[in-house]
Amino acid sequence: LRHGDTVSNLRHRPIRLLDHIGQHLVQLLDGTRDRESLRAELERAVRNGQFAVYREGKPIAEMDDALKELDDHLDLNLTSLAQAALLVS
């Protein structure tokens, strides 16, 4: 995952992750974090410059705007990961 954007799901099928947020998120999904903790970890990564938050294909330059958009990206990625059989409840 550190060198690509594809992972195998529970059905052993390759799944391409949506974006850098999804790639970072998958590495955090070890069952020890709730949504609030995941959001905090993602915010820390954005603030540290590990990845940018995008809107309409362009990185959001203003940090406050990027962090507001982060919630939508988190929800979108969690939904996508669940639908792709990458999450277990």
URBELRA-V612285 format. One record per pair of residues at least 24 apart in sequence whose ideal C-beta (glycine too) atoms are under 10 Angstrom apart, sorted by the first residue. I is the first residue (numbers start at 0). J is the second residue. D is the distance in Angstrom with one decimal. If there is no record, write none. Layout:
BEGIN
i/j/d
I/J/D
I/J/D
END
This chain:
BEGIN
i/j/d
0/25/6.3
0/26/6.6
1/26/8.4
6/80/9.3
6/83/8.9
6/85/6.8
7/84/9.9
7/85/8.9
8/80/8.9
8/82/10.0
8/83/5.5
8/84/4.3
8/85/5.1
8/86/9.4
9/83/9.1
9/84/4.5
9/85/7.0
9/86/8.7
9/87/7.1
10/83/9.1
10/84/5.4
10/85/9.8
11/84/9.8
12/83/8.5
12/84/7.9
14/79/8.9
14/80/8.3
14/82/9.7
14/83/4.6
14/84/7.9
14/85/6.3
15/83/9.1
16/76/7.8
16/79/8.1
16/80/8.1
16/83/8.8
16/85/8.8
17/72/8.3
17/75/6.9
17/76/5.7
17/78/9.9
17/79/5.6
17/80/8.8
17/83/9.7
18/50/8.2
18/51/9.6
18/52/9.0
18/53/6.9
18/72/7.2
18/75/8.9
18/76/7.4
18/79/9.8
19/44/8.9
19/45/9.6
19/49/8.0
19/50/3.7
19/51/7.4
19/52/8.8
19/53/8.5
19/72/9.5
20/44/8.6
20/45/8.6
20/50/6.7
20/51/9.4
20/52/7.1
20/53/8.8
20/68/10.0
20/69/7.5
20/72/4.8
20/73/7.0
20/75/8.5
20/76/5.6
21/72/8.4
21/73/9.5
21/75/8.6
21/76/4.4
21/77/9.2
21/79/6.9
21/80/7.1
21/83/9.9
21/85/9.5
22/50/8.0
22/76/9.3
23/49/6.8
23/50/6.3
23/76/9.3
24/72/9.0
24/73/7.2
24/76/5.3
24/77/7.5
24/79/9.8
24/80/7.3
24/85/10.0
25/76/8.6
25/80/7.1
25/85/7.1
25/86/9.7
28/77/8.9
28/80/7.5
28/85/8.0
28/86/7.0
28/87/9.5
30/86/9.9
30/87/8.4
34/70/9.6
34/73/7.3
34/74/8.7
34/77/7.5
37/73/6.6
37/76/9.5
37/77/8.0
38/66/9.4
38/69/7.0
38/70/6.9
38/73/5.8
38/74/9.8
41/66/9.2
41/69/5.9
41/70/9.4
41/72/8.1
41/73/6.2
41/76/9.3
42/66/6.0
42/69/6.3
42/70/9.8
42/73/9.6
44/69/9.8
45/69/6.5
45/72/9.8
END
